[in-house]
Amino acid sequence: MSEDRHFQALRLLQANPDLSQRALARALGVSVGSANVCARALVEKGWVKIQNFRTSKDKRAYAYLLTPQGIEQ
């Protein structure tokens, strides 16, 4: 996935940390699988941290939090 797509994802996640992968995929215009690959790449770069909602009834719900390096990017 291109660096431009990574930066688009970063901007979306910064504005909406509770965005689902399906919603992220829709906003980026890619498949859910591609959105997953993008999110994992951002985690590997250290730009995003994934945290689940402890208070959520649906334990599959996650928040994508930008790290200081992600914000800097």
Predicted model as a PDB file, atoms N, CA, C, CB and O in Angstrom, pLDDT in the B-factor column:
MODEL        1                                                                  
ATOM      1  N   MET A   1       0.850  -1.167   0.000  1.00 64.00           N  
ATOM      2  CA  MET A   1       0.000   0.000   0.000  1.00 64.00           C  
ATOM      3  C   MET A   1       0.897   1.232   0.000  1.00 64.00           C  
ATOM      4  CB  MET A   1      -0.968  -0.003   1.221  1.00 64.00           C  
ATOM      5  O   MET A   1       1.958   1.226   0.625  1.00 64.00           O  
ATOM      6  N   SER A   2       0.490   2.271  -0.683  1.00 78.00           N  
ATOM      7  CA  SER A   2       1.327   3.454  -0.858  1.00 78.00           C  
ATOM      8  C   SER A   2       1.422   4.291   0.412  1.00 78.00           C  
ATOM      9  CB  SER A   2       0.792   4.303  -1.986  1.00 78.00           C  
ATOM     10  O   SER A   2       0.561   4.238   1.291  1.00 78.00           O  
ATOM     11  N   GLU A   3       2.499   5.061   0.472  1.00 82.00           N  
ATOM     12  CA  GLU A   3       2.690   5.968   1.615  1.00 82.00           C  
ATOM     13  C   GLU A   3       1.557   6.987   1.688  1.00 82.00           C  
ATOM     14  CB  GLU A   3       4.051   6.694   1.513  1.00 82.00           C  
ATOM     15  O   GLU A   3       1.129   7.374   2.775  1.00 82.00           O  
ATOM     16  N   ASP A   4       1.074   7.419   0.522  1.00 85.00           N  
ATOM     17  CA  ASP A   4      -0.029   8.377   0.490  1.00 85.00           C  
ATOM     18  C   ASP A   4      -1.256   7.788   1.181  1.00 85.00           C  
ATOM     19  CB  ASP A   4      -0.368   8.772  -0.967  1.00 85.00           C  
ATOM     20  O   ASP A   4      -1.950   8.484   1.922  1.00 85.00           O  
ATOM     21  N   ARG A   5      -1.522   6.508   0.940  1.00 86.00           N  
ATOM     22  CA  ARG A   5      -2.662   5.838   1.559  1.00 86.00           C  
ATOM     23  C   ARG A   5      -2.450   5.731   3.065  1.00 86.00           C  
ATOM     24  CB  ARG A   5      -2.874   4.438   0.942  1.00 86.00           C  
ATOM     25  O   ARG A   5      -3.400   5.859   3.837  1.00 86.00           O  
ATOM     26  N   HIS A   6      -1.202   5.496   3.487  1.00 88.00           N  
ATOM     27  CA  HIS A   6      -0.909   5.435   4.924  1.00 88.00           C  
ATOM     28  C   HIS A   6      -1.190   6.782   5.583  1.00 88.00           C  
ATOM     29  CB  HIS A   6       0.562   5.020   5.165  1.00 88.00           C  
ATOM     30  O   HIS A   6      -1.746   6.831   6.680  1.00 88.00           O  
ATOM     31  N   PHE A   7      -0.810   7.874   4.923  1.00 88.00           N  
ATOM     32  CA  PHE A   7      -1.051   9.194   5.501  1.00 88.00           C  
ATOM     33  C   PHE A   7      -2.541   9.529   5.521  1.00 88.00           C  
ATOM     34  CB  PHE A   7      -0.284  10.261   4.721  1.00 88.00           C  
ATOM     35  O   PHE A   7      -3.019  10.177   6.453  1.00 88.00           O  
ATOM     36  N   GLN A   8      -3.280   9.089   4.493  1.00 91.00           N  
ATOM     37  CA  GLN A   8      -4.732   9.279   4.508  1.00 91.00           C  
ATOM     38  C   GLN A   8      -5.338   8.538   5.695  1.00 91.00           C  
ATOM     39  CB  GLN A   8      -5.368   8.789   3.180  1.00 91.00           C  
ATOM     40  O   GLN A   8      -6.202   9.065   6.395  1.00 91.00           O  
ATOM     41  N   ALA A   9      -4.876   7.312   5.911  1.00 90.00           N  
ATOM     42  CA  ALA A   9      -5.382   6.522   7.033  1.00 90.00           C  
ATOM     43  C   ALA A   9      -5.029   7.185   8.363  1.00 90.00           C  
ATOM     44  CB  ALA A   9      -4.814   5.092   6.985  1.00 90.00           C  
ATOM     45  O   ALA A   9      -5.854   7.224   9.276  1.00 90.00           O  
ATOM     46  N   LEU A  10      -3.811   7.702   8.474  1.00 87.00           N  
ATOM     47  CA  LEU A  10      -3.416   8.396   9.707  1.00 87.00           C  
ATOM     48  C   LEU A  10      -4.334   9.575   9.995  1.00 87.00           C  
ATOM     49  CB  LEU A  10      -1.964   8.879   9.607  1.00 87.00           C  
ATOM     50  O   LEU A  10      -4.780   9.762  11.128  1.00 87.00           O  
ATOM     51  N   ARG A  11      -4.616  10.371   8.965  1.00 89.00           N  
ATOM     52  CA  ARG A  11      -5.500  11.530   9.161  1.00 89.00           C  
ATOM     53  C   ARG A  11      -6.893  11.087   9.600  1.00 89.00           C  
ATOM     54  CB  ARG A  11      -5.596  12.362   7.866  1.00 89.00           C  
ATOM     55  O   ARG A  11      -7.486  11.685  10.498  1.00 89.00           O  
ATOM     56  N   LEU A  12      -7.409  10.043   8.967  1.00 90.00           N  
ATOM     57  CA  LEU A  12      -8.738   9.540   9.336  1.00 90.00           C  
ATOM     58  C   LEU A  12      -8.759   9.008  10.763  1.00 90.00           C  
ATOM     59  CB  LEU A  12      -9.178   8.442   8.368  1.00 90.00           C  
ATOM     60  O   LEU A  12      -9.694   9.274  11.519  1.00 90.00           O  
ATOM     61  N   LEU A  13      -7.722   8.255  11.126  1.00 85.00           N  
ATOM     62  CA  LEU A  13      -7.676   7.681  12.470  1.00 85.00           C  
ATOM     63  C   LEU A  13      -7.441   8.727  13.544  1.00 85.00           C  
ATOM     64  CB  LEU A  13      -6.597   6.633  12.545  1.00 85.00           C  
ATOM     65  O   LEU A  13      -7.910   8.576  14.671  1.00 85.00           O  
ATOM     66  N   GLN A  14      -6.723   9.782  13.207  1.00 86.00           N  
ATOM     67  CA  GLN A  14      -6.521  10.856  14.180  1.00 86.00           C  
ATOM     68  C   GLN A  14      -7.846  11.545  14.486  1.00 86.00           C  
ATOM     69  CB  GLN A  14      -5.492  11.880  13.657  1.00 86.00           C  
ATOM     70  O   GLN A  14      -8.127  11.886  15.635  1.00 86.00           O  
ATOM     71  N   ALA A  15      -8.651  11.744  13.458  1.00 88.00           N  
ATOM     72  CA  ALA A  15      -9.941  12.410  13.646  1.00 88.00           C  
ATOM     73  C   ALA A  15     -10.990  11.477  14.255  1.00 88.00           C  
ATOM     74  CB  ALA A  15     -10.445  12.950  12.315  1.00 88.00           C  
ATOM     75  O   ALA A  15     -11.892  11.930  14.959  1.00 88.00           O  
ATOM     76  N   ASN A  16     -10.868  10.168  13.982  1.00 85.00           N  
ATOM     77  CA  ASN A  16     -11.865   9.199  14.434  1.00 85.00           C  
ATOM     78  C   ASN A  16     -11.178   7.945  14.963  1.00 85.00           C  
ATOM     79  CB  ASN A  16     -12.834   8.839  13.289  1.00 85.00           C  
ATOM     80  O   ASN A  16     -11.133   6.944  14.248  1.00 85.00           O  
ATOM     81  N   PRO A  17     -10.640   7.952  16.185  1.00 78.00           N  
ATOM     82  CA  PRO A  17      -9.905   6.795  16.697  1.00 78.00           C  
ATOM     83  C   PRO A  17     -10.755   5.535  16.844  1.00 78.00           C  
ATOM     84  CB  PRO A  17      -9.306   7.136  18.023  1.00 78.00           C  
ATOM     85  O   PRO A  17     -10.213   4.429  16.864  1.00 78.00           O  
ATOM     86  N   ASP A  18     -12.074   5.682  16.945  1.00 77.00           N  
ATOM     87  CA  ASP A  18     -12.931   4.505  17.098  1.00 77.00           C  
ATOM     88  C   ASP A  18     -13.493   4.022  15.765  1.00 77.00           C  
ATOM     89  CB  ASP A  18     -14.070   4.814  18.050  1.00 77.00           C  
ATOM     90  O   ASP A  18     -14.439   3.235  15.742  1.00 77.00           O  
ATOM     91  N   LEU A  19     -12.923   4.483  14.663  1.00 82.00           N  
ATOM     92  CA  LEU A  19     -13.347   4.085  13.329  1.00 82.00           C  
ATOM     93  C   LEU A  19     -13.109   2.584  13.141  1.00 82.00           C  
ATOM     94  CB  LEU A  19     -12.594   4.901  12.246  1.00 82.00           C  
ATOM     95  O   LEU A  19     -12.029   2.080  13.452  1.00 82.00           O  
ATOM     96  N   SER A  20     -14.103   1.886  12.640  1.00 82.00           N  
ATOM     97  CA  SER A  20     -13.934   0.449  12.397  1.00 82.00           C  
ATOM     98  C   SER A  20     -13.116   0.235  11.125  1.00 82.00           C  
ATOM     99  CB  SER A  20     -15.314  -0.260  12.282  1.00 82.00           C  
ATOM    100  O   SER A  20     -12.988   1.142  10.302  1.00 82.00           O  
ATOM    101  N   GLN A  21     -12.570  -0.955  10.971  1.00 84.00           N  
ATOM    102  CA  GLN A  21     -11.819  -1.248   9.756  1.00 84.00           C  
ATOM    103  C   GLN A  21     -12.724  -1.163   8.534  1.00 84.00           C  
ATOM    104  CB  GLN A  21     -11.173  -2.636   9.844  1.00 84.00           C  
ATOM    105  O   GLN A  21     -12.283  -0.736   7.467  1.00 84.00           O  
ATOM    106  N   ARG A  22     -13.966  -1.559   8.675  1.00 87.00           N  
ATOM    107  CA  ARG A  22     -14.907  -1.476   7.561  1.00 87.00           C  
ATOM    108  C   ARG A  22     -15.140  -0.017   7.166  1.00 87.00           C  
ATOM    109  CB  ARG A  22     -16.246  -2.154   7.930  1.00 87.00           C  
ATOM    110  O   ARG A  22     -15.163   0.310   5.980  1.00 87.00           O  
ATOM    111  N   ALA A  23     -15.312   0.857   8.155  1.00 89.00           N  
ATOM    112  CA  ALA A  23     -15.505   2.277   7.870  1.00 89.00           C  
ATOM    113  C   ALA A  23     -14.224   2.900   7.309  1.00 89.00           C  
ATOM    114  CB  ALA A  23     -15.946   3.021   9.141  1.00 89.00           C  
ATOM    115  O   ALA A  23     -14.280   3.754   6.424  1.00 89.00           O  
ATOM    116  N   LEU A  24     -13.080   2.472   7.824  1.00 88.00           N  
ATOM    117  CA  LEU A  24     -11.801   2.952   7.307  1.00 88.00           C  
ATOM    118  C   LEU A  24     -11.647   2.541   5.845  1.00 88.00           C  
ATOM    119  CB  LEU A  24     -10.624   2.403   8.154  1.00 88.00           C  
ATOM    120  O   LEU A  24     -11.231   3.341   5.007  1.00 88.00           O  
ATOM    121  N   ALA A  25     -11.986   1.294   5.549  1.00 91.00           N  
ATOM    122  CA  ALA A  25     -11.906   0.805   4.173  1.00 91.00           C  
ATOM    123  C   ALA A  25     -12.809   1.622   3.251  1.00 91.00           C  
ATOM    124  CB  ALA A  25     -12.290  -0.681   4.110  1.00 91.00           C  
ATOM    125  O   ALA A  25     -12.407   2.002   2.151  1.00 91.00           O  
ATOM    126  N   ARG A  26     -14.018   1.884   3.706  1.00 93.00           N  
ATOM    127  CA  ARG A  26     -14.963   2.676   2.913  1.00 93.00           C  
ATOM    128  C   ARG A  26     -14.412   4.069   2.645  1.00 93.00           C  
ATOM    129  CB  ARG A  26     -16.318   2.774   3.628  1.00 93.00           C  
ATOM    130  O   ARG A  26     -14.488   4.565   1.521  1.00 93.00           O  
ATOM    131  N   ALA A  27     -13.856   4.704   3.678  1.00 92.00           N  
ATOM    132  CA  ALA A  27     -13.322   6.060   3.535  1.00 92.00           C  
ATOM    133  C   ALA A  27     -12.101   6.106   2.622  1.00 92.00           C  
ATOM    134  CB  ALA A  27     -12.960   6.624   4.899  1.00 92.00           C  
ATOM    135  O   ALA A  27     -11.886   7.088   1.911  1.00 92.00           O  
ATOM    136  N   LEU A  28     -11.299   5.035   2.643  1.00 92.00           N  
ATOM    137  CA  LEU A  28     -10.109   4.986   1.796  1.00 92.00           C  
ATOM    138  C   LEU A  28     -10.413   4.478   0.392  1.00 92.00           C  
ATOM    139  CB  LEU A  28      -9.059   4.109   2.434  1.00 92.00           C  
ATOM    140  O   LEU A  28      -9.601   4.640  -0.519  1.00 92.00           O  
ATOM    141  N   GLY A  29     -11.578   3.864   0.218  1.00 92.00           N  
ATOM    142  CA  GLY A  29     -11.946   3.311  -1.076  1.00 92.00           C  
ATOM    143  C   GLY A  29     -11.223   2.013  -1.391  1.00 92.00           C  
ATOM    144  O   GLY A  29     -10.893   1.741  -2.545  1.00 92.00           O  
ATOM    145  N   VAL A  30     -10.975   1.203  -0.347  1.00 93.00           N  
ATOM    146  CA  VAL A  30     -10.284  -0.079  -0.513  1.00 93.00           C  
ATOM    147  C   VAL A  30     -11.110  -1.178   0.154  1.00 93.00           C  
ATOM    148  CB  VAL A  30      -8.842  -0.024   0.091  1.00 93.00           C  
ATOM    149  O   VAL A  30     -12.110  -0.895   0.813  1.00 93.00           O  
ATOM    150  N   SER A  31     -10.693  -2.418  -0.018  1.00 93.00           N  
ATOM    151  CA  SER A  31     -11.367  -3.544   0.627  1.00 93.00           C  
ATOM    152  C   SER A  31     -11.033  -3.564   2.124  1.00 93.00           C  
ATOM    153  CB  SER A  31     -10.956  -4.886  -0.045  1.00 93.00           C  
ATOM    154  O   SER A  31     -10.087  -2.916   2.573  1.00 93.00           O  
ATOM    155  N   VAL A  32     -11.819  -4.313   2.873  1.00 90.00           N  
ATOM    156  CA  VAL A  32     -11.571  -4.439   4.314  1.00 90.00           C  
ATOM    157  C   VAL A  32     -10.221  -5.109   4.547  1.00 90.00           C  
ATOM    158  CB  VAL A  32     -12.706  -5.249   5.004  1.00 90.00           C  
ATOM    159  O   VAL A  32      -9.501  -4.742   5.475  1.00 90.00           O  
ATOM    160  N   GLY A  33      -9.875  -6.075   3.725  1.00 91.00           N  
ATOM    161  CA  GLY A  33      -8.571  -6.734   3.844  1.00 91.00           C  
ATOM    162  C   GLY A  33      -7.423  -5.762   3.635  1.00 91.00           C  
ATOM    163  O   GLY A  33      -6.421  -5.814   4.347  1.00 91.00           O  
ATOM    164  N   SER A  34      -7.571  -4.870   2.654  1.00 91.00           N  
ATOM    165  CA  SER A  34      -6.534  -3.865   2.402  1.00 91.00           C  
ATOM    166  C   SER A  34      -6.444  -2.877   3.561  1.00 91.00           C  
ATOM    167  CB  SER A  34      -6.818  -3.114   1.087  1.00 91.00           C  
ATOM    168  O   SER A  34      -5.351  -2.436   3.917  1.00 91.00           O  
ATOM    169  N   ALA A  35      -7.583  -2.528   4.149  1.00 89.00           N  
ATOM    170  CA  ALA A  35      -7.581  -1.636   5.309  1.00 89.00           C  
ATOM    171  C   ALA A  35      -6.869  -2.307   6.481  1.00 89.00           C  
ATOM    172  CB  ALA A  35      -9.027  -1.246   5.706  1.00 89.00           C  
ATOM    173  O   ALA A  35      -6.157  -1.648   7.239  1.00 89.00           O  
ATOM    174  N   ASN A  36      -7.060  -3.616   6.629  1.00 87.00           N  
ATOM    175  CA  ASN A  36      -6.392  -4.363   7.689  1.00 87.00           C  
ATOM    176  C   ASN A  36      -4.881  -4.351   7.466  1.00 87.00           C  
ATOM    177  CB  ASN A  36      -6.920  -5.813   7.749  1.00 87.00           C  
ATOM    178  O   ASN A  36      -4.116  -4.140   8.407  1.00 87.00           O  
ATOM    179  N   VAL A  37      -4.451  -4.576   6.229  1.00 90.00           N  
ATOM    180  CA  VAL A  37      -3.020  -4.550   5.899  1.00 90.00           C  
ATOM    181  C   VAL A  37      -2.448  -3.166   6.200  1.00 90.00           C  
ATOM    182  CB  VAL A  37      -2.786  -4.923   4.403  1.00 90.00           C  
ATOM    183  O   VAL A  37      -1.350  -3.053   6.745  1.00 90.00           O  
ATOM    184  N   CYS A  38      -3.181  -2.124   5.850  1.00 87.00           N  
ATOM    185  CA  CYS A  38      -2.744  -0.747   6.098  1.00 87.00           C  
ATOM    186  C   CYS A  38      -2.620  -0.490   7.598  1.00 87.00           C  
ATOM    187  CB  CYS A  38      -3.728   0.261   5.462  1.00 87.00           C  
ATOM    188  O   CYS A  38      -1.616   0.062   8.048  1.00 87.00           O  
ATOM    189  N   ALA A  39      -3.633  -0.887   8.377  1.00 85.00           N  
ATOM    190  CA  ALA A  39      -3.604  -0.670   9.832  1.00 85.00           C  
ATOM    191  C   ALA A  39      -2.434  -1.410  10.463  1.00 85.00           C  
ATOM    192  CB  ALA A  39      -4.927  -1.127  10.477  1.00 85.00           C  
ATOM    193  O   ALA A  39      -1.754  -0.869  11.335  1.00 85.00           O  
ATOM    194  N   ARG A  40      -2.196  -2.637  10.032  1.00 87.00           N  
ATOM    195  CA  ARG A  40      -1.078  -3.410  10.579  1.00 87.00           C  
ATOM    196  C   ARG A  40       0.266  -2.778  10.207  1.00 87.00           C  
ATOM    197  CB  ARG A  40      -1.135  -4.860  10.074  1.00 87.00           C  
ATOM    198  O   ARG A  40       1.198  -2.787  11.011  1.00 87.00           O  
ATOM    199  N   ALA A  41       0.367  -2.232   8.997  1.00 89.00           N  
ATOM    200  CA  ALA A  41       1.602  -1.563   8.579  1.00 89.00           C  
ATOM    201  C   ALA A  41       1.853  -0.330   9.447  1.00 89.00           C  
ATOM    202  CB  ALA A  41       1.530  -1.164   7.082  1.00 89.00           C  
ATOM    203  O   ALA A  41       2.997  -0.049   9.807  1.00 89.00           O  
ATOM    204  N   LEU A  42       0.799   0.402   9.783  1.00 87.00           N  
ATOM    205  CA  LEU A  42       0.946   1.588  10.629  1.00 87.00           C  
ATOM    206  C   LEU A  42       1.373   1.193  12.041  1.00 87.00           C  
ATOM    207  CB  LEU A  42      -0.373   2.386  10.675  1.00 87.00           C  
ATOM    208  O   LEU A  42       2.145   1.901  12.688  1.00 87.00           O  
ATOM    209  N   VAL A  43       0.862   0.055  12.512  1.00 86.00           N  
ATOM    210  CA  VAL A  43       1.265  -0.445  13.834  1.00 86.00           C  
ATOM    211  C   VAL A  43       2.735  -0.852  13.791  1.00 86.00           C  
ATOM    212  CB  VAL A  43       0.374  -1.653  14.277  1.00 86.00           C  
ATOM    213  O   VAL A  43       3.491  -0.532  14.708  1.00 86.00           O  
ATOM    214  N   GLU A  44       3.149  -1.556  12.733  1.00 89.00           N  
ATOM    215  CA  GLU A  44       4.542  -1.993  12.609  1.00 89.00           C  
ATOM    216  C   GLU A  44       5.510  -0.811  12.524  1.00 89.00           C  
ATOM    217  CB  GLU A  44       4.703  -2.879  11.380  1.00 89.00           C  
ATOM    218  O   GLU A  44       6.632  -0.892  13.024  1.00 89.00           O  
ATOM    219  N   LYS A  45       5.080   0.288  11.890  1.00 88.00           N  
ATOM    220  CA  LYS A  45       5.920   1.482  11.806  1.00 88.00           C  
ATOM    221  C   LYS A  45       5.981   2.221  13.141  1.00 88.00           C  
ATOM    222  CB  LYS A  45       5.398   2.417  10.716  1.00 88.00           C  
ATOM    223  O   LYS A  45       6.820   3.100  13.335  1.00 88.00           O  
ATOM    224  N   GLY A  46       5.086   1.858  14.060  1.00 88.00           N  
ATOM    225  CA  GLY A  46       5.057   2.514  15.359  1.00 88.00           C  
ATOM    226  C   GLY A  46       4.247   3.797  15.355  1.00 88.00           C  
ATOM    227  O   GLY A  46       4.360   4.607  16.275  1.00 88.00           O  
ATOM    228  N   TRP A  47       3.426   3.990  14.320  1.00 86.00           N  
ATOM    229  CA  TRP A  47       2.646   5.219  14.196  1.00 86.00           C  
ATOM    230  C   TRP A  47       1.270   5.108  14.830  1.00 86.00           C  
ATOM    231  CB  TRP A  47       2.502   5.589  12.747  1.00 86.00           C  
ATOM    232  O   TRP A  47       0.646   6.119  15.151  1.00 86.00           O  
ATOM    233  N   VAL A  48       0.793   3.878  15.010  1.00 83.00           N  
ATOM    234  CA  VAL A  48      -0.550   3.646  15.556  1.00 83.00           C  
ATOM    235  C   VAL A  48      -0.460   2.524  16.588  1.00 83.00           C  
ATOM    236  CB  VAL A  48      -1.578   3.285  14.417  1.00 83.00           C  
ATOM    237  O   VAL A  48       0.295   1.565  16.429  1.00 83.00           O  
ATOM    238  N   LYS A  49      -1.248   2.674  17.645  1.00 81.00           N  
ATOM    239  CA  LYS A  49      -1.366   1.637  18.677  1.00 81.00           C  
ATOM    240  C   LYS A  49      -2.828   1.208  18.692  1.00 81.00           C  
ATOM    241  CB  LYS A  49      -0.893   2.159  20.108  1.00 81.00           C  
ATOM    242  O   LYS A  49      -3.729   2.045  18.659  1.00 81.00           O  
ATOM    243  N   ILE A  50      -3.054  -0.092  18.741  1.00 78.00           N  
ATOM    244  CA  ILE A  50      -4.421  -0.606  18.779  1.00 78.00           C  
ATOM    245  C   ILE A  50      -4.759  -0.958  20.215  1.00 78.00           C  
ATOM    246  CB  ILE A  50      -4.593  -1.845  17.844  1.00 78.00           C  
ATOM    247  O   ILE A  50      -4.004  -1.657  20.891  1.00 78.00           O  
ATOM    248  N   GLN A  51      -5.905  -0.465  20.673  1.00 74.00           N  
ATOM    249  CA  GLN A  51      -6.334  -0.706  22.053  1.00 74.00           C  
ATOM    250  C   GLN A  51      -7.802  -1.084  22.031  1.00 74.00           C  
ATOM    251  CB  GLN A  51      -6.092   0.549  22.961  1.00 74.00           C  
ATOM    252  O   GLN A  51      -8.598  -0.432  21.355  1.00 74.00           O  
ATOM    253  N   ASN A  52      -8.178  -2.136  22.764  1.00 67.00           N  
ATOM    254  CA  ASN A  52      -9.595  -2.485  22.775  1.00 67.00           C  
ATOM    255  C   ASN A  52     -10.316  -1.719  23.870  1.00 67.00           C  
ATOM    256  CB  ASN A  52      -9.782  -3.998  22.969  1.00 67.00           C  
ATOM    257  O   ASN A  52      -9.726  -1.302  24.867  1.00 67.00           O  
ATOM    258  N   PHE A  53     -11.615  -1.548  23.650  1.00 58.00           N  
ATOM    259  CA  PHE A  53     -12.445  -0.852  24.628  1.00 58.00           C  
ATOM    260  C   PHE A  53     -12.788  -1.814  25.750  1.00 58.00           C  
ATOM    261  CB  PHE A  53     -13.735  -0.284  23.972  1.00 58.00           C  
ATOM    262  O   PHE A  53     -13.513  -2.784  25.530  1.00 58.00           O  
ATOM    263  N   ARG A  54     -12.287  -1.569  26.930  1.00 55.00           N  
ATOM    264  CA  ARG A  54     -12.560  -2.467  28.048  1.00 55.00           C  
ATOM    265  C   ARG A  54     -14.020  -2.398  28.481  1.00 55.00           C  
ATOM    266  CB  ARG A  54     -11.653  -2.132  29.225  1.00 55.00           C  
ATOM    267  O   ARG A  54     -14.561  -3.386  28.976  1.00 55.00           O  
ATOM    268  N   THR A  55     -14.656  -1.265  28.306  1.00 54.00           N  
ATOM    269  CA  THR A  55     -16.034  -1.106  28.748  1.00 54.00           C  
ATOM    270  C   THR A  55     -17.035  -1.531  27.685  1.00 54.00           C  
ATOM    271  CB  THR A  55     -16.287   0.326  29.139  1.00 54.00           C  
ATOM    272  O   THR A  55     -18.236  -1.579  27.950  1.00 54.00           O  
ATOM    273  N   SER A  56     -16.558  -1.838  26.494  1.00 51.00           N  
ATOM    274  CA  SER A  56     -17.461  -2.217  25.418  1.00 51.00           C  
ATOM    275  C   SER A  56     -18.019  -3.612  25.654  1.00 51.00           C  
ATOM    276  CB  SER A  56     -16.746  -2.153  24.070  1.00 51.00           C  
ATOM    277  O   SER A  56     -17.303  -4.501  26.114  1.00 51.00           O  
ATOM    278  N   LYS A  57     -19.291  -3.804  25.341  1.00 58.00           N  
ATOM    279  CA  LYS A  57     -19.891  -5.135  25.429  1.00 58.00           C  
ATOM    280  C   LYS A  57     -19.342  -6.018  24.310  1.00 58.00           C  
ATOM    281  CB  LYS A  57     -21.441  -5.050  25.349  1.00 58.00           C  
ATOM    282  O   LYS A  57     -19.219  -7.231  24.473  1.00 58.00           O  
ATOM    283  N   ASP A  58     -19.014  -5.403  23.177  1.00 53.00           N  
ATOM    284  CA  ASP A  58     -18.443  -6.126  22.046  1.00 53.00           C  
ATOM    285  C   ASP A  58     -16.931  -6.061  22.173  1.00 53.00           C  
ATOM    286  CB  ASP A  58     -18.925  -5.533  20.675  1.00 53.00           C  
ATOM    287  O   ASP A  58     -16.323  -5.046  21.832  1.00 53.00           O  
ATOM    288  N   LYS A  59     -16.323  -7.122  22.655  1.00 50.00           N  
ATOM    289  CA  LYS A  59     -14.882  -7.124  22.922  1.00 50.00           C  
ATOM    290  C   LYS A  59     -14.052  -7.078  21.642  1.00 50.00           C  
ATOM    291  CB  LYS A  59     -14.507  -8.353  23.726  1.00 50.00           C  
ATOM    292  O   LYS A  59     -12.825  -7.011  21.714  1.00 50.00           O  
ATOM    293  N   ARG A  60     -14.696  -7.112  20.465  1.00 54.00           N  
ATOM    294  CA  ARG A  60     -13.974  -6.983  19.204  1.00 54.00           C  
ATOM    295  C   ARG A  60     -13.757  -5.514  18.838  1.00 54.00           C  
ATOM    296  CB  ARG A  60     -14.734  -7.698  18.084  1.00 54.00           C  
ATOM    297  O   ARG A  60     -13.065  -5.221  17.863  1.00 54.00           O  
ATOM    298  N   ALA A  61     -14.330  -4.599  19.596  1.00 61.00           N  
ATOM    299  CA  ALA A  61     -14.224  -3.168  19.297  1.00 61.00           C  
ATOM    300  C   ALA A  61     -12.855  -2.645  19.710  1.00 61.00           C  
ATOM    301  CB  ALA A  61     -15.340  -2.375  20.013  1.00 61.00           C  
ATOM    302  O   ALA A  61     -12.416  -2.862  20.839  1.00 61.00           O  
ATOM    303  N   TYR A  62     -12.195  -1.969  18.809  1.00 69.00           N  
ATOM    304  CA  TYR A  62     -10.862  -1.443  19.059  1.00 69.00           C  
ATOM    305  C   TYR A  62     -10.800   0.038  18.746  1.00 69.00           C  
ATOM    306  CB  TYR A  62      -9.826  -2.198  18.238  1.00 69.00           C  
ATOM    307  O   TYR A  62     -11.596   0.554  17.961  1.00 69.00           O  
ATOM    308  N   ALA A  63      -9.854   0.713  19.361  1.00 72.00           N  
ATOM    309  CA  ALA A  63      -9.559   2.109  19.048  1.00 72.00           C  
ATOM    310  C   ALA A  63      -8.162   2.148  18.451  1.00 72.00           C  
ATOM    311  CB  ALA A  63      -9.668   3.033  20.323  1.00 72.00           C  
ATOM    312  O   ALA A  63      -7.258   1.450  18.910  1.00 72.00           O  
ATOM    313  N   TYR A  64      -7.997   2.961  17.436  1.00 74.00           N  
ATOM    314  CA  TYR A  64      -6.695   3.142  16.805  1.00 74.00           C  
ATOM    315  C   TYR A  64      -6.146   4.473  17.291  1.00 74.00           C  
ATOM    316  CB  TYR A  64      -6.792   3.096  15.232  1.00 74.00           C  
ATOM    317  O   TYR A  64      -6.638   5.533  16.906  1.00 74.00           O  
ATOM    318  N   LEU A  65      -5.127   4.415  18.136  1.00 70.00           N  
ATOM    319  CA  LEU A  65      -4.567   5.615  18.752  1.00 70.00           C  
ATOM    320  C   LEU A  65      -3.235   5.949  18.107  1.00 70.00           C  
ATOM    321  CB  LEU A  65      -4.399   5.428  20.273  1.00 70.00           C  
ATOM    322  O   LEU A  65      -2.351   5.096  18.019  1.00 70.00           O  
ATOM    323  N   LEU A  66      -3.089   7.179  17.659  1.00 71.00           N  
ATOM    324  CA  LEU A  66      -1.824   7.601  17.078  1.00 71.00           C  
ATOM    325  C   LEU A  66      -0.783   7.747  18.173  1.00 71.00           C  
ATOM    326  CB  LEU A  66      -1.986   8.921  16.304  1.00 71.00           C  
ATOM    327  O   LEU A  66      -1.058   8.292  19.242  1.00 71.00           O  
ATOM    328  N   THR A  67       0.394   7.262  17.896  1.00 71.00           N  
ATOM    329  CA  THR A  67       1.527   7.417  18.815  1.00 71.00           C  
ATOM    330  C   THR A  67       2.149   8.784  18.554  1.00 71.00           C  
ATOM    331  CB  THR A  67       2.589   6.259  18.632  1.00 71.00           C  
ATOM    332  O   THR A  67       1.802   9.432  17.566  1.00 71.00           O  
ATOM    333  N   PRO A  68       3.052   9.235  19.405  1.00 67.00           N  
ATOM    334  CA  PRO A  68       3.728  10.514  19.140  1.00 67.00           C  
ATOM    335  C   PRO A  68       4.413  10.533  17.749  1.00 67.00           C  
ATOM    336  CB  PRO A  68       4.776  10.788  20.245  1.00 67.00           C  
ATOM    337  O   PRO A  68       4.424  11.564  17.076  1.00 67.00           O  
ATOM    338  N   GLN A  69       4.980   9.388  17.332  1.00 75.00           N  
ATOM    339  CA  GLN A  69       5.602   9.324  15.998  1.00 75.00           C  
ATOM    340  C   GLN A  69       4.542   9.449  14.910  1.00 75.00           C  
ATOM    341  CB  GLN A  69       6.391   8.002  15.823  1.00 75.00           C  
ATOM    342  O   GLN A  69       4.790  10.076  13.880  1.00 75.00           O  
ATOM    343  N   GLY A  70       3.379   8.870  15.120  1.00 71.00           N  
ATOM    344  CA  GLY A  70       2.286   8.969  14.161  1.00 71.00           C  
ATOM    345  C   GLY A  70       1.771  10.383  14.020  1.00 71.00           C  
ATOM    346  O   GLY A  70       1.464  10.837  12.918  1.00 71.00           O  
ATOM    347  N   ILE A  71       1.678  11.080  15.147  1.00 70.00           N  
ATOM    348  CA  ILE A  71       1.234  12.475  15.117  1.00 70.00           C  
ATOM    349  C   ILE A  71       2.268  13.328  14.397  1.00 70.00           C  
ATOM    350  CB  ILE A  71       0.993  13.009  16.550  1.00 70.00           C  
ATOM    351  O   ILE A  71       1.918  14.231  13.637  1.00 70.00           O  
ATOM    352  N   GLU A  72       3.540  13.040  14.637  1.00 73.00           N  
ATOM    353  CA  GLU A  72       4.618  13.785  13.993  1.00 73.00           C  
ATOM    354  C   GLU A  72       4.597  13.615  12.469  1.00 73.00           C  
ATOM    355  CB  GLU A  72       5.967  13.336  14.548  1.00 73.00           C  
ATOM    356  O   GLU A  72       4.889  14.548  11.721  1.00 73.00           O  
ATOM    357  N   GLN A  73       4.247  12.405  12.031  1.00 72.00           N  
ATOM    358  CA  GLN A  73       4.182  12.134  10.594  1.00 72.00           C  
ATOM    359  C   GLN A  73       3.105  12.959   9.949  1.00 72.00           C  
ATOM    360  CB  GLN A  73       3.934  10.657  10.329  1.00 72.00           C  
ATOM    361  O   GLN A  73       2.899  12.866   8.739  1.00 72.00           O  
TER     362      GLN A  73                                                      
ENDMDL                                                                          
END                                                                             
